[in-house]
């Protein structure tokens, strides 16, 4: 059976970078000390959109264009476009349909949007890989993850306002008769904090009835201990590796959620993944939500940490929460 492999990956981010000092001053003026929070999360810088002409969709298009140019492919070579975002620029038509138009996609191309919050792109790559395994007519798929959280962040909320960065990642999945590629995946869902992150804060129906007042199109966030997912993630990863006879030390790159550096270290430690295998980009990019594991993948590939034939492990968590993990041979 043909394998579904990652042909290549590329990213896009705005040119403007903002350091911690900006946010420390912002919250100092409100009498809130966020130094400990930023240090705990592992933040230093993050890229930030600085133009009214940029948003999650334009970043997605730039990332998609970059990976198509890099591989010498065109929109006509793509059989499926999957776009993952928790902050899509449009509810309808689908943003993937707009990407299709921008890259001059073929008439047979499947276009789908997905939203599993921060787990969105990870879930999309997993779901698309399985769809490609079942449907031989899909030879190549373009999967994109892009979020622009800043317009919806409450400026009094340190977690959302000071934590996130703007970026997009795009990769091409390809059917390859001589490749192992996608191996297996696992999900684990626990809705214990399902109401702690809500967007829009009052729901779309209420916005439609009353219009949009200040703050109503922001994220409503109730702080909670995000480390609650560590044990579940570790259990899932241990099961995934064990079920497939994969030794933890064979994982050459662990591309995890970049929400929290301590969580990355904790999951690595509990699963036997080498600390050097865990890729961290949250100090440069901030937390880019749905794309963060794949920006980590991009770093692993471009730095030579990950080579063809190596095993790469992905794990992330979405609001609510849901853990997603899968393993591939790159």
Phi and psi in degrees as GROMACS dihedral restraints (atoms count N, CA, C in turn):
[ dihedral_restraints ]
;  ai    aj    ak    al  type     phi  dphi    fc
    3     4     5     6     1   -66.4    20    10
    4     5     6     7     1   146.2    20    10
    6     7     8     9     1   -92.4    20    10
    7     8     9    10     1   155.0    20    10
    9    10    11    12     1  -107.9    20    10
   10    11    12    13     1   108.5    20    10
   12    13    14    15     1  -115.9    20    10
   13    14    15    16     1   161.8    20    10
   15    16    17    18     1   -82.4    20    10
   16    17    18    19     1   112.9    20    10
   18    19    20    21     1   -70.2    20    10
   19    20    21    22     1   -47.0    20    10
   21    22    23    24     1  -169.5    20    10
   22    23    24    25     1   169.2    20    10
   24    25    26    27     1  -142.0    20    10
   25    26    27    28     1   148.8    20    10
   27    28    29    30     1  -149.0    20    10
   28    29    30    31     1   169.8    20    10
   30    31    32    33     1  -135.6    20    10
   31    32    33    34     1   170.7    20    10
   33    34    35    36     1  -144.2    20    10
   34    35    36    37     1   141.2    20    10
   36    37    38    39     1  -146.4    20    10
   37    38    39    40     1   153.0    20    10
   39    40    41    42     1   -62.6    20    10
   40    41    42    43     1   163.2    20    10
   42    43    44    45     1   -80.0    20    10
   43    44    45    46     1   -26.4    20    10
   45    46    47    48     1   -75.7    20    10
   46    47    48    49     1   130.7    20    10
   48    49    50    51     1  -119.1    20    10
   49    50    51    52     1   135.2    20    10
   51    52    53    54     1  -117.7    20    10
   52    53    54    55     1   128.0    20    10
   54    55    56    57     1   -87.7    20    10
   55    56    57    58     1   174.0    20    10
   57    58    59    60     1   -60.9    20    10
   58    59    60    61     1   -31.6    20    10
   60    61    62    63     1   -56.1    20    10
   61    62    63    64     1   -37.1    20    10
   63    64    65    66     1   -59.9    20    10
   64    65    66    67     1   -46.0    20    10
   66    67    68    69     1   -76.1    20    10
   67    68    69    70     1   -34.4    20    10
   69    70    71    72     1   -61.5    20    10
   70    71    72    73     1   -44.9    20    10
   72    73    74    75     1   -64.2    20    10
   73    74    75    76     1   -43.2    20    10
   75    76    77    78     1   -56.3    20    10
   76    77    78    79     1   -46.0    20    10
   78    79    80    81     1   -83.6    20    10
   79    80    81    82     1   -26.3    20    10
   81    82    83    84     1   -58.3    20    10
   82    83    84    85     1   -39.6    20    10
   84    85    86    87     1   -66.4    20    10
   85    86    87    88     1   -19.4    20    10
   87    88    89    90     1   -99.0    20    10
   88    89    90    91     1     2.6    20    10
   90    91    92    93     1    77.1    20    10
   91    92    93    94     1    24.4    20    10
   93    94    95    96     1  -118.3    20    10
   94    95    96    97     1   123.1    20    10
   96    97    98    99     1   -94.6    20    10
   97    98    99   100     1   113.0    20    10
   99   100   101   102     1  -106.6    20    10
  100   101   102   103     1     8.9    20    10
  102   103   104   105     1   -59.3    20    10
  103   104   105   106     1   -44.0    20    10
  105   106   107   108     1   -64.2    20    10
  106   107   108   109     1   -40.6    20    10
  108   109   110   111     1   -61.6    20    10
  109   110   111   112     1   -49.0    20    10
  111   112   113   114     1   -64.2    20    10
  112   113   114   115     1   -38.9    20    10
  114   115   116   117     1   -66.6    20    10
  115   116   117   118     1   -41.1    20    10
  117   118   119   120     1   -65.8    20    10
  118   119   120   121     1   -39.5    20    10
  120   121   122   123     1   -75.8    20    10
  121   122   123   124     1   -22.7    20    10
  123   124   125   126     1    88.9    20    10
  124   125   126   127     1    31.1    20    10
  126   127   128   129     1   -90.9    20    10
  127   128   129   130     1   144.1    20    10
  129   130   131   132     1  -135.1    20    10
  130   131   132   133     1   -52.6    20    10
  132   133   134   135     1  -135.1    20    10
  133   134   135   136     1   166.4    20    10
  135   136   137   138     1  -157.0    20    10
  136   137   138   139     1   145.6    20    10
  138   139   140   141     1   -82.6    20    10
  139   140   141   142     1   145.4    20    10
  141   142   143   144     1  -139.3    20    10
  142   143   144   145     1   131.7    20    10
  144   145   146   147     1   -62.3    20    10
  145   146   147   148     1   133.7    20    10
  147   148   149   150     1  -130.7    20    10
  148   149   150   151     1    31.1    20    10
  150   151   152   153     1  -149.3    20    10
  151   152   153   154     1   138.6    20    10
  153   154   155   156     1   -69.4    20    10
  154   155   156   157     1   -11.6    20    10
  156   157   158   159     1   -89.3    20    10
  157   158   159   160     1    -3.5    20    10
  159   160   161   162     1  -108.7    20    10
  160   161   162   163     1   147.7    20    10
  162   163   164   165     1  -162.1    20    10
  163   164   165   166     1  -170.7    20    10
  165   166   167   168     1   -63.3    20    10
  166   167   168   169     1   -35.1    20    10
  168   169   170   171     1   -71.4    20    10
  169   170   171   172     1   -43.3    20    10
  171   172   173   174     1   -65.9    20    10
  172   173   174   175     1   -37.5    20    10
  174   175   176   177     1   -64.3    20    10
  175   176   177   178     1   -40.1    20    10
  177   178   179   180     1   -60.8    20    10
  178   179   180   181     1   -42.9    20    10
  180   181   182   183     1   -64.3    20    10
  181   182   183   184     1   -41.3    20    10
  183   184   185   186     1   -63.4    20    10
  184   185   186   187     1   -44.1    20    10
  186   187   188   189     1   -63.4    20    10
  187   188   189   190     1   -42.8    20    10
  189   190   191   192     1   -62.8    20    10
  190   191   192   193     1   -43.6    20    10
  192   193   194   195     1   -61.5    20    10
  193   194   195   196     1   -40.5    20    10
  195   196   197   198     1   -61.6    20    10
  196   197   198   199     1   -45.1    20    10
  198   199   200   201     1   -73.7    20    10
  199   200   201   202     1   -32.5    20    10
  201   202   203   204     1   -65.7    20    10
  202   203   204   205     1   -45.7    20    10
  204   205   206   207     1   -61.2    20    10
  205   206   207   208     1   -40.9    20    10
  207   208   209   210     1   -63.2    20    10
  208   209   210   211     1   -35.2    20    10
  210   211   212   213     1   -96.0    20    10
  211   212   213   214     1    -5.8    20    10
  213   214   215   216     1    73.4    20    10
  214   215   216   217     1    19.7    20    10
  216   217   218   219     1   -99.2    20    10
  217   218   219   220     1   164.9    20    10
  219   220   221   222     1  -123.9    20    10
  220   221   222   223     1   173.5    20    10
  222   223   224   225     1   -58.5    20    10
  223   224   225   226     1   -29.0    20    10
  225   226   227   228     1   -69.2    20    10
  226   227   228   229     1   -16.6    20    10
  228   229   230   231     1   -87.1    20    10
  229   230   231   232     1    -3.5    20    10
  231   232   233   234     1  -100.8    20    10
  232   233   234   235     1   128.1    20    10
  234   235   236   237     1   -96.9    20    10
  235   236   237   238     1   -17.7    20    10
  237   238   239   240     1  -150.1    20    10
  238   239   240   241     1   134.3    20    10
  240   241   242   243     1  -118.4    20    10
  241   242   243   244     1   122.8    20    10
  243   244   245   246     1  -119.5    20    10
  244   245   246   247     1   125.3    20    10
  246   247   248   249     1  -117.1    20    10
  247   248   249   250     1   122.8    20    10
  249   250   251   252     1  -113.4    20    10
  250   251   252   253     1   128.4    20    10
  252   253   254   255     1  -163.2    20    10
  253   254   255   256     1   143.0    20    10
  255   256   257   258     1   -97.6    20    10
  256   257   258   259     1    -5.6    20    10
  258   259   260   261     1  -128.4    20    10
  259   260   261   262     1    58.4    20    10
  261   262   263   264     1   -63.9    20    10
  262   263   264   265     1   145.0    20    10
  264   265   266   267     1   -67.3    20    10
  265   266   267   268     1   -31.1    20    10
  267   268   269   270     1  -132.0    20    10
  268   269   270   271     1   146.1    20    10
  270   271   272   273     1   -81.3    20    10
  271   272   273   274     1   -43.2    20    10
  273   274   275   276     1  -149.9    20    10
  274   275   276   277     1   150.0    20    10
  276   277   278   279     1   -65.8    20    10
  277   278   279   280     1   172.6    20    10
  279   280   281   282     1   -61.3    20    10
  280   281   282   283     1   145.5    20    10
  282   283   284   285     1   -66.5    20    10
  283   284   285   286     1   -29.9    20    10
  285   286   287   288     1   -63.5    20    10
  286   287   288   289     1   -33.0    20    10
  288   289   290   291     1   -66.0    20    10
  289   290   291   292     1   -37.7    20    10
  291   292   293   294     1   -68.6    20    10
  292   293   294   295     1   -39.6    20    10
  294   295   296   297     1   -60.7    20    10
  295   296   297   298     1   -42.8    20    10
  297   298   299   300     1   -54.6    20    10
  298   299   300   301     1   -45.1    20    10
  300   301   302   303     1   -64.0    20    10
  301   302   303   304     1   -43.4    20    10
  303   304   305   306     1   -68.9    20    10
  304   305   306   307     1   -30.4    20    10
  306   307   308   309     1  -100.3    20    10
  307   308   309   310     1     7.2    20    10
  309   310   311   312     1    58.2    20    10
  310   311   312   313     1    56.0    20    10
  312   313   314   315     1   -69.3    20    10
  313   314   315   316     1   165.1    20    10
  315   316   317   318     1   -79.3    20    10
  316   317   318   319     1   161.8    20    10
  318   319   320   321     1   -70.9    20    10
  319   320   321   322     1   -22.6    20    10
  321   322   323   324     1   -87.6    20    10
  322   323   324   325     1    -3.9    20    10
  324   325   326   327     1   -67.1    20    10
  325   326   327   328     1   131.7    20    10
  327   328   329   330     1   -80.4    20    10
  328   329   330   331     1   133.3    20    10
  330   331   332   333     1  -124.4    20    10
  331   332   333   334     1   121.0    20    10
  333   334   335   336     1  -137.7    20    10
  334   335   336   337     1   142.6    20    10
  336   337   338   339     1  -104.3    20    10
  337   338   339   340     1   149.3    20    10
  339   340   341   342     1  -140.5    20    10
  340   341   342   343     1   153.8    20    10
  342   343   344   345     1  -143.7    20    10
  343   344   345   346     1   101.9    20    10
  345   346   347   348     1  -117.3    20    10
  346   347   348   349     1    33.4    20    10
  348   349   350   351     1    57.3    20    10
  349   350   351   352     1  -135.1    20    10
  351   352   353   354     1   -65.0    20    10
  352   353   354   355     1   -19.1    20    10
  354   355   356   357     1   -87.5    20    10
  355   356   357   358     1     4.0    20    10
  357   358   359   360     1   -58.4    20    10
  358   359   360   361     1   -51.7    20    10
  360   361   362   363     1   -69.6    20    10
  361   362   363   364     1   -36.2    20    10
  363   364   365   366     1   -62.6    20    10
  364   365   366   367     1   -46.5    20    10
  366   367   368   369     1   -64.1    20    10
  367   368   369   370     1   -36.9    20    10
  369   370   371   372     1   -65.2    20    10
  370   371   372   373     1   -45.0    20    10
  372   373   374   375     1   -62.1    20    10
  373   374   375   376     1   -41.0    20    10
  375   376   377   378     1   -64.6    20    10
  376   377   378   379     1   -47.5    20    10
  378   379   380   381     1   -67.1    20    10
  379   380   381   382     1   -41.6    20    10
  381   382   383   384     1   -67.0    20    10
  382   383   384   385     1   -39.0    20    10
  384   385   386   387     1   -58.6    20    10
  385   386   387   388     1   -44.2    20    10
  387   388   389   390     1   -68.5    20    10
  388   389   390   391     1   -36.4    20    10
  390   391   392   393     1   -65.4    20    10
  391   392   393   394     1   -38.9    20    10
  393   394   395   396     1   -66.8    20    10
  394   395   396   397     1   -36.0    20    10
  396   397   398   399     1   -63.2    20    10
  397   398   399   400     1   -31.7    20    10
  399   400   401   402     1   -91.3    20    10
  400   401   402   403     1   -16.1    20    10
  402   403   404   405     1  -128.4    20    10
  403   404   405   406     1    96.6    20    10
  405   406   407   408     1   -66.0    20    10
  406   407   408   409     1   -12.5    20    10
  408   409   410   411     1   -73.5    20    10
  409   410   411   412     1   -17.3    20    10
  411   412   413   414     1   -91.6    20    10
  412   413   414   415     1   101.7    20    10
  414   415   416   417     1   -89.2    20    10
  415   416   417   418     1   -39.0    20    10
  417   418   419   420     1  -136.3    20    10
  418   419   420   421     1   140.5    20    10
  420   421   422   423     1  -129.2    20    10
  421   422   423   424     1   142.1    20    10
  423   424   425   426     1  -106.6    20    10
  424   425   426   427     1   117.4    20    10
  426   427   428   429     1  -114.3    20    10
  427   428   429   430     1   128.5    20    10
  429   430   431   432     1  -127.2    20    10
  430   431   432   433     1   139.2    20    10
  432   433   434   435     1  -126.7    20    10
  433   434   435   436     1   129.8    20    10
  435   436   437   438     1  -154.5    20    10
  436   437   438   439     1   131.8    20    10
  438   439   440   441     1  -136.8    20    10
  439   440   441   442     1   143.8    20    10
  441   442   443   444     1  -131.4    20    10
  442   443   444   445     1    90.1    20    10
  444   445   446   447     1   -85.0    20    10
  445   446   447   448     1   -27.5    20    10
  447   448   449   450     1   -50.1    20    10
  448   449   450   451     1   -43.4    20    10
  450   451   452   453     1   -63.5    20    10
  451   452   453   454     1   -17.6    20    10
  453   454   455   456     1  -110.9    20    10
  454   455   456   457     1     8.3    20    10
  456   457   458   459     1   -91.4    20    10
  457   458   459   460     1   131.2    20    10
  459   460   461   462     1   -70.6    20    10
  460   461   462   463     1   123.7    20    10
  462   463   464   465     1   -71.6    20    10
  463   464   465   466     1    -3.4    20    10
  465   466   467   468     1   -97.6    20    10
  466   467   468   469     1     0.5    20    10
  468   469   470   471     1  -107.8    20    10
  469   470   471   472     1   106.3    20    10
  471   472   473   474     1   -60.1    20    10
  472   473   474   475     1   -36.0    20    10
  474   475   476   477     1   -64.7    20    10
  475   476   477   478     1   -46.1    20    10
  477   478   479   480     1   -83.7    20    10
  478   479   480   481     1   -40.6    20    10
  480   481   482   483     1   -76.1    20    10
  481   482   483   484     1   -36.4    20    10
  483   484   485   486     1  -100.0    20    10
  484   485   486   487     1    -6.1    20    10
  486   487   488   489     1   -99.3    20    10
  487   488   489   490     1   -35.5    20    10
  489   490   491   492     1   -87.9    20    10
  490   491   492   493     1   151.4    20    10
  492   493   494   495     1  -127.8    20    10
  493   494   495   496     1   165.4    20    10
  495   496   497   498     1  -105.9    20    10
  496   497   498   499     1   126.3    20    10
  498   499   500   501     1  -170.4    20    10
  499   500   501   502     1   165.9    20    10
  501   502   503   504     1  -140.5    20    10
  502   503   504   505     1   152.7    20    10
  504   505   506   507     1  -131.1    20    10
  505   506   507   508     1   146.8    20    10
  507   508   509   510     1  -140.7    20    10
  508   509   510   511     1   136.4    20    10
  510   511   512   513     1  -134.7    20    10
  511   512   513   514     1   159.1    20    10
  513   514   515   516     1  -113.2    20    10
  514   515   516   517     1   122.2    20    10
  516   517   518   519     1   -92.8    20    10
  517   518   519   520     1   139.4    20    10
  519   520   521   522     1  -138.0    20    10
  520   521   522   523     1   138.1    20    10
  522   523   524   525     1   -73.9    20    10
  523   524   525   526     1   129.2    20    10
  525   526   527   528     1  -139.3    20    10
  526   527   528   529     1   117.8    20    10
  528   529   530   531     1   -65.8    20    10
  529   530   531   532     1   -20.6    20    10
  531   532   533   534     1  -110.0    20    10
  532   533   534   535     1    21.1    20    10
  534   535   536   537     1  -126.5    20    10
  535   536   537   538     1   148.9    20    10
  537   538   539   540     1   -79.3    20    10
  538   539   540   541     1   -52.5    20    10
  540   541   542   543     1    62.8    20    10
  541   542   543   544     1  -131.7    20    10
  543   544   545   546     1   -61.0    20    10
  544   545   546   547     1   132.2    20    10
  546   547   548   549     1  -108.4    20    10
  547   548   549   550     1   -58.4    20    10
  549   550   551   552     1  -168.4    20    10
  550   551   552   553     1   168.1    20    10
  552   553   554   555     1  -146.4    20    10
  553   554   555   556     1   168.7    20    10
  555   556   557   558     1  -153.6    20    10
  556   557   558   559     1   143.8    20    10
  558   559   560   561     1  -121.7    20    10
  559   560   561   562     1   152.4    20    10
  561   562   563   564     1  -146.3    20    10
  562   563   564   565     1   128.6    20    10
  564   565   566   567     1  -122.2    20    10
  565   566   567   568     1   134.0    20    10
  567   568   569   570     1  -142.6    20    10
  568   569   570   571     1   115.7    20    10
  570   571   572   573     1   -92.2    20    10
  571   572   573   574     1    28.1    20    10
  573   574   575   576     1   -65.0    20    10
  574   575   576   577     1   -24.2    20    10
  576   577   578   579     1  -122.8    20    10
  577   578   579   580     1    35.5    20    10
  579   580   581   582     1   -62.3    20    10
  580   581   582   583     1   -25.5    20    10
  582   583   584   585     1   -99.4    20    10
  583   584   585   586     1     9.1    20    10
  585   586   587   588     1   -84.6    20    10
  586   587   588   589     1   -17.5    20    10
  588   589   590   591     1  -133.5    20    10
  589   590   591   592     1   110.1    20    10
  591   592   593   594     1  -125.2    20    10
  592   593   594   595     1   134.0    20    10
  594   595   596   597     1  -151.0    20    10
  595   596   597   598     1   127.8    20    10
  597   598   599   600     1   -63.8    20    10
  598   599   600   601     1   154.4    20    10
  600   601   602   603     1   -55.0    20    10
  601   602   603   604     1   -39.5    20    10
  603   604   605   606     1  -106.1    20    10
  604   605   606   607     1     6.2    20    10
  606   607   608   609     1    86.5    20    10
  607   608   609   610     1   153.0    20    10
  609   610   611   612     1   -66.5    20    10
  610   611   612   613     1   -35.6    20    10
  612   613   614   615     1   -60.9    20    10
  613   614   615   616     1   -43.8    20    10
  615   616   617   618     1   -66.7    20    10
  616   617   618   619     1   -35.5    20    10
  618   619   620   621     1   -62.8    20    10
  619   620   621   622     1   -38.7    20    10
  621   622   623   624     1   -67.1    20    10
  622   623   624   625     1   -28.8    20    10
  624   625   626   627     1   -83.2    20    10
  625   626   627   628     1   -37.9    20    10
  627   628   629   630     1  -114.9    20    10
  628   629   630   631     1    -4.6    20    10
  630   631   632   633     1    83.4    20    10
  631   632   633   634     1  -178.6    20    10
  633   634   635   636     1  -108.0    20    10
  634   635   636   637     1   107.3    20    10
  636   637   638   639     1   -91.8    20    10
  637   638   639   640     1   165.7    20    10
  639   640   641   642     1   -55.6    20    10
  640   641   642   643     1   128.4    20    10
  642   643   644   645     1    90.1    20    10
  643   644   645   646     1   -14.6    20    10
  645   646   647   648     1   -77.5    20    10
  646   647   648   649     1   -16.5    20    10
  648   649   650   651     1  -108.2    20    10
  649   650   651   652     1    30.7    20    10
  651   652   653   654     1  -103.8    20    10
  652   653   654   655     1   166.8    20    10
  654   655   656   657     1   -76.6    20    10
  655   656   657   658     1   133.9    20    10
  657   658   659   660     1   -96.6    20    10
  658   659   660   661     1   112.7    20    10
  660   661   662   663     1  -123.0    20    10
  661   662   663   664     1   127.4    20    10
  663   664   665   666     1  -110.1    20    10
  664   665   666   667     1   114.6    20    10
  666   667   668   669     1   -57.2    20    10
  667   668   669   670     1   144.5    20    10
  669   670   671   672     1  -150.4    20    10
  670   671   672   673     1   166.5    20    10
  672   673   674   675     1   -79.1    20    10
  673   674   675   676     1   105.9    20    10
  675   676   677   678     1   -70.8    20    10
  676   677   678   679     1   -10.7    20    10
  678   679   680   681     1   -71.7    20    10
  679   680   681   682     1    -5.5    20    10
  681   682   683   684     1   -60.8    20    10
  682   683   684   685     1   -22.0    20    10
  684   685   686   687     1   -87.6    20    10
  685   686   687   688     1    -8.7    20    10
  687   688   689   690     1   -62.9    20    10
  688   689   690   691     1   -49.3    20    10
  690   691   692   693     1   -63.2    20    10
  691   692   693   694     1   -41.0    20    10
  693   694   695   696     1   -65.4    20    10
  694   695   696   697     1   -42.8    20    10
  696   697   698   699     1   -62.1    20    10
  697   698   699   700     1   -43.3    20    10
  699   700   701   702     1   -63.1    20    10
  700   701   702   703     1   -42.6    20    10
  702   703   704   705     1   -60.9    20    10
  703   704   705   706     1   -44.7    20    10
  705   706   707   708     1   -62.3    20    10
  706   707   708   709     1   -46.7    20    10
  708   709   710   711     1   -65.4    20    10
  709   710   711   712     1   -42.8    20    10
  711   712   713   714     1   -60.2    20    10
  712   713   714   715     1   -41.3    20    10
  714   715   716   717     1   -65.5    20    10
  715   716   717   718     1   -44.9    20    10
  717   718   719   720     1   -59.2    20    10
  718   719   720   721     1   -47.9    20    10
  720   721   722   723     1   -67.4    20    10
  721   722   723   724     1   -42.7    20    10
  723   724   725   726     1   -63.1    20    10
  724   725   726   727     1   -44.7    20    10
  726   727   728   729     1   -61.2    20    10
  727   728   729   730     1   -26.2    20    10
  729   730   731   732     1  -108.7    20    10
  730   731   732   733     1    11.3    20    10
  732   733   734   735     1    61.3    20    10
  733   734   735   736     1    35.5    20    10
  735   736   737   738     1  -105.6    20    10
  736   737   738   739     1   122.3    20    10
  738   739   740   741     1   -77.1    20    10
  739   740   741   742     1   138.1    20    10
  741   742   743   744     1   -54.7    20    10
  742   743   744   745     1   -35.2    20    10
  744   745   746   747     1   -71.4    20    10
  745   746   747   748     1   -10.9    20    10
  747   748   749   750     1   -83.6    20    10
  748   749   750   751     1    -8.7    20    10
  750   751   752   753     1   -77.5    20    10
  751   752   753   754     1   115.0    20    10
  753   754   755   756     1   -88.7    20    10
  754   755   756   757     1   -23.0    20    10
  756   757   758   759     1  -145.2    20    10
  757   758   759   760     1   126.5    20    10
  759   760   761   762     1  -109.5    20    10
  760   761   762   763     1   109.7    20    10
  762   763   764   765     1  -104.5    20    10
  763   764   765   766     1    93.3    20    10
  765   766   767   768     1  -103.8    20    10
  766   767   768   769     1   169.5    20    10
  768   769   770   771     1   -51.6    20    10
  769   770   771   772     1   136.5    20    10
  771   772   773   774     1   -99.1    20    10
  772   773   774   775     1    20.4    20    10
  774   775   776   777     1   -61.8    20    10
  775   776   777   778     1   -38.5    20    10
  777   778   779   780     1  -150.2    20    10
  778   779   780   781     1   123.1    20    10
  780   781   782   783     1   -62.2    20    10
  781   782   783   784     1   -42.0    20    10
  783   784   785   786     1   -59.0    20    10
  784   785   786   787     1   -36.2    20    10
  786   787   788   789     1   -65.0    20    10
  787   788   789   790     1   -40.3    20    10
  789   790   791   792     1   -60.4    20    10
  790   791   792   793     1   -45.9    20    10
  792   793   794   795     1   -66.0    20    10
  793   794   795   796     1   -39.9    20    10
  795   796   797   798     1   -67.0    20    10
  796   797   798   799     1   -44.8    20    10
  798   799   800   801     1   -65.4    20    10
  799   800   801   802     1   -41.0    20    10
  801   802   803   804     1   -59.5    20    10
  802   803   804   805     1   -46.2    20    10
  804   805   806   807     1   -64.1    20    10
  805   806   807   808     1   -39.4    20    10
  807   808   809   810     1   -77.4    20    10
  808   809   810   811     1   -12.5    20    10
  810   811   812   813     1  -112.3    20    10
  811   812   813   814     1    -2.4    20    10
  813   814   815   816     1    78.4    20    10
  814   815   816   817     1    12.5    20    10
  816   817   818   819     1   -73.1    20    10
  817   818   819   820     1   133.6    20    10
  819   820   821   822     1   -58.3    20    10
  820   821   822   823     1   133.1    20    10
  822   823   824   825     1   -56.5    20    10
  823   824   825   826     1   -33.8    20    10
  825   826   827   828     1   -73.3    20    10
  826   827   828   829     1   -16.7    20    10
  828   829   830   831     1   -79.8    20    10
  829   830   831   832     1   -25.2    20    10
  831   832   833   834     1   -75.0    20    10
  832   833   834   835     1   117.8    20    10
  834   835   836   837     1   -87.9    20    10
  835   836   837   838     1   134.2    20    10
  837   838   839   840     1  -125.9    20    10
  838   839   840   841     1   125.5    20    10
  840   841   842   843     1  -127.4    20    10
  841   842   843   844     1     3.7    20    10
  843   844   845   846     1   -68.3    20    10
  844   845   846   847     1   -15.8    20    10
  846   847   848   849     1   -78.0    20    10
  847   848   849   850     1   -27.0    20    10
  849   850   851   852     1   -94.7    20    10
  850   851   852   853     1   -41.0    20    10
  852   853   854   855     1  -100.4    20    10
  853   854   855   856     1   -10.8    20    10
  855   856   857   858     1    68.8    20    10
  856   857   858   859     1  -159.5    20    10
  858   859   860   861     1   -99.4    20    10
  859   860   861   862     1   110.9    20    10
  861   862   863   864     1   -96.3    20    10
  862   863   864   865     1    16.2    20    10
  864   865   866   867     1    53.2    20    10
  865   866   867   868     1  -113.5    20    10
  867   868   869   870     1   -59.1    20    10
  868   869   870   871     1   -32.0    20    10
  870   871   872   873     1   -88.1    20    10
  871   872   873   874     1    -6.8    20    10
  873   874   875   876     1   -60.0    20    10
  874   875   876   877     1   -41.6    20    10
  876   877   878   879     1   -64.6    20    10
  877   878   879   880     1   -26.0    20    10
  879   880   881   882     1   -89.6    20    10
  880   881   882   883     1   -23.4    20    10
  882   883   884   885     1   -69.0    20    10
  883   884   885   886     1   -35.1    20    10
  885   886   887   888     1   -63.4    20    10
  886   887   888   889     1   -41.9    20    10
  888   889   890   891     1   -60.2    20    10
  889   890   891   892     1   -43.9    20    10
  891   892   893   894     1   -57.4    20    10
  892   893   894   895     1   -41.7    20    10
  894   895   896   897     1   -65.1    20    10
  895   896   897   898     1   -43.6    20    10
  897   898   899   900     1   -60.9    20    10
  898   899   900   901     1   -38.6    20    10
  900   901   902   903     1   -73.1    20    10
  901   902   903   904     1   -47.3    20    10
  903   904   905   906     1   -71.4    20    10
  904   905   906   907     1   -24.4    20    10
  906   907   908   909     1   -89.7    20    10
  907   908   909   910     1    -5.5    20    10
  909   910   911   912     1    84.5    20    10
  910   911   912   913     1     6.0    20    10
  912   913   914   915     1   -64.3    20    10
  913   914   915   916     1   -35.6    20    10
  915   916   917   918     1  -114.7    20    10
  916   917   918   919     1   128.5    20    10
  918   919   920   921     1  -123.9    20    10
  919   920   921   922     1   165.0    20    10
  921   922   923   924     1   -56.5    20    10
  922   923   924   925     1   133.8    20    10
  924   925   926   927     1    93.9    20    10
  925   926   927   928     1   -14.1    20    10
  927   928   929   930     1   -75.8    20    10
  928   929   930   931     1   154.3    20    10
  930   931   932   933     1   -93.1    20    10
  931   932   933   934     1   135.7    20    10
  933   934   935   936     1  -125.3    20    10
  934   935   936   937     1   136.4    20    10
  936   937   938   939     1  -112.7    20    10
  937   938   939   940     1   133.2    20    10
  939   940   941   942     1  -114.9    20    10
  940   941   942   943     1   140.5    20    10
  942   943   944   945     1  -151.0    20    10
  943   944   945   946     1   140.0    20    10
  945   946   947   948     1  -156.9    20    10
  946   947   948   949     1   176.5    20    10
  948   949   950   951     1  -139.2    20    10
  949   950   951   952     1   140.2    20    10
  951   952   953   954     1  -108.9    20    10
  952   953   954   955     1   156.0    20    10
  954   955   956   957     1   -53.7    20    10
  955   956   957   958     1   136.8    20    10
  957   958   959   960     1   126.2    20    10
  958   959   960   961     1   -48.0    20    10
  960   961   962   963     1  -131.4    20    10
  961   962   963   964     1   163.2    20    10
  963   964   965   966     1  -141.2    20    10
  964   965   966   967     1   123.0    20    10
  966   967   968   969     1   -87.0    20    10
  967   968   969   970     1   139.1    20    10
  969   970   971   972     1  -132.1    20    10
  970   971   972   973     1   131.1    20    10
  972   973   974   975     1  -138.9    20    10
  973   974   975   976     1   142.4    20    10
  975   976   977   978     1  -151.2    20    10
  976   977   978   979     1   161.0    20    10
  978   979   980   981     1  -127.1    20    10
  979   980   981   982     1   140.4    20    10
  981   982   983   984     1  -134.9    20    10
  982   983   984   985     1   159.4    20    10
  984   985   986   987     1   -98.0    20    10
  985   986   987   988     1   119.9    20    10
